[in-house]
């Protein structure tokens, strides 16, 4: 077995535990089925592109992006744990290169991201199936969003993990950053109708771009603006990925 | 055949030299002890030999492979237990061993067999289902050392492997290592426990301030540096004139600070002892007890480190 694959197997083994699965499944399910229906009393419908969605369909599709983001925390946690518990050095005195280590984390993020997206798509499907506009671009859009989003948020988590050693610091920073991403975005509510500063803040957040692209894929609303969002998302993901790789390559031993 | 050859090995952090031009030759099939106080350069040397960090200058060959040009080829053939703990917190002991074997590409059947074998050898049966994060420091260290034997290797680096182990576990590990060497394994071993080094090692290097002070077998080190012996004479009662009476005796250091005890250190201890006893008898000073302590590796080590720390060094 190739060294990178061996490390991916190891990464998945140490990451996938009951706590992680609860985090990955229960939280989004509560958002989709509790918040989705409860808020329907307040939010009857949400305009999206040239269509109108009911709120459960809107939040269920938003949860796909939200879950991709959450799942990529795994990469940060793996790197941080490896450094804290000595496994980073131990792996690098074994039959592996730094490239193997970095690639294994990238692939782990991708795998977890795609599985998370697929899981929430399956769970949320009953809520948005009446609005789904399947066409040739739907699946490629979802895969594109899963991979690009995973790399982007995985890179952010990796960057944070390379800069912090203490568990308190890591938890505070990662939770603050990801809380901002989660709630200052269009995952839960549309930008239209929000106060202008908040709507602007939504578009400083990569999660907004990610959920917009996912919704465009599911609901068939491919506009010029979505294309621009895709370009922005890829550019930010590539930039952050390069920064993360550089920091990981230079990580002190 | 040489398992490790290092020449003029330097490692500096900024302007501070951690390892300062050392040469090493470790023969295959031997246990090579590497002793030194904290901060002497032991771990930095191990990190360079295991290719974890590059040297600032100098050459390293491990198992005949150039460490700077082909580090991965070396890492495929060595085992390393670093000084710092390394573990997967949420894996059980059993699963840790099994997954570590998987990381080394050991087939499933062999992994299973070795896991069982090592659980037995390292007394891990009672804790095999417990997670690493729930283990004591000593238990975790045992797992860390055991784990390294999941894969085949030609050379094993052990950086203070017995830290945190109880005496029984420690002796069991040392005997296990001795048996492994009989099968052709070479071991590079660092420790602070000098009796361990004496028990285990074929050759010992003493390092301080990044420089090698001596390299030889434990016995040769004792013969070369351990001529001085320590004799303790316990008197029945305190005598105020004692220091005056013994002041004329040459070639020895006498410590009167313990009251009724006289501690003599000399390389001519037999001659000095007879002179002292004669003076004591002439002055009716009775001796209650007398003991001679052979030179230990620890004495030699402490003396070497003390000498190398002296201002002229």
Interface residues (C-beta under 8 A of the other chain):
Chain A: X1 X3 X6 X7 X9 X10 X13 X14 X17 X81 X85 X86 X87 X89 X90 X91 X92 X93 X94 X95 X96 X97 X253
Chain B: X47 X50 X51 X52 X53 X72 X75 X76 X78 X80 X82 X84 X85 X86 X87 X88 X89 X90 X91 X95 X99 X102 X103 X104 X105
